Amino acid sequence: MRTRLAAALDEKRLSMRKASLDAGFSETYVHGILKLGRDPGIASLTRLCDTLELSAAFVIFGHDVTPEMDEILRIFQENPAKREALLQLIRE
């Protein structure tokens, strides 16, 4: 995860500070993840990935997913009621 985040920063020529601030975090947030080994929560990681225009699935798992799967993952993360409804639908 950290390697992919660092690579995205390099590719976009963003500093850790700039990425942190652009995502709405304190200026040392990304530094804490990349240099101090702090683990971000899923909502925070998703927000950071959105700022970096990365798929959270890519950052976490190392491979991209389709836009549809990414949307499903976001719904799962953001809305427990929708997550349960979707799981019930899939299980039937």
N, C-alpha and C positions, 0 to 999 in steps of 0.2 A: 504494500500500500504506500509506504513512505517513498519508495523508489519511483513509483508512478506519479505521485504528487510532485516530487522534486523535478522529475523530467518535464512535467507540464509547466512548472514555473520557468524552467530553463527555456523551453520551447516558446513560451509566450513572453519571455524576457521580463518577468515580473519578480520583484523582490518578495521575500516572505512577508515583509511589513506591508507592502502594497496589496498583496493578495489578502492578507488578514483584514485590512481596512476596507477593501472593496467588498468583502463578504460580510462586513458589519461586525467584525470582532475587534478585540483589542489588538494593538499593533504587534504583539508578540505571540499571537495565537498559533500561527503556522510554524513559527520557530519552535514552540513547545512540542508540536507534533513531530516535526522533522528532526530536531536536534536533541530534544529532551525525552523523546519516546512516549509522550503523552498520547493516550488514545481518545480520539474525538467520539462524541456521541453520534448516532446515525443522522439525526436531524442537522447537527452542525456540519458533519461531513458532507451531507447532501447539499447544504447551502454553499459550502466551499467549492464543491464540484460544480455547482451551477455557475458560480463566479468564474471558474476556470474553464467552463464549457466542456466539462468531462462527464462521462457517465459514471455515476457512483458504483455501478456494477463493475465497470472496468477498473476503477481504483481498488475496489475490494477484492475482486476475483481475478483480475488480470486479463479479462477478455471482454469485448463489447457485447452488448445484447441489442436486439432490435429495439426501435423506438417504442413499440407496443409493450415489450417486456419491461423496458425501463419505466414506462408509465404505470404498469401493474405494480412494480416494485415500489414506486413512489406512493401509490395509493395504499399499499400494505404498510408502509412506514408512517404515513401521515394520518390515517383514519382507521382506527380499530374497528368501528362499526362496518365500514365498507370491506375491510379485510375479512371479517367474519362472514359477511354476506357472500363475498367472492369464494371463500373457502367452502361454504355450504354448497354453492352452485357447482363447483368443481368436483366435490365429493359425490354428488348425485349421479 
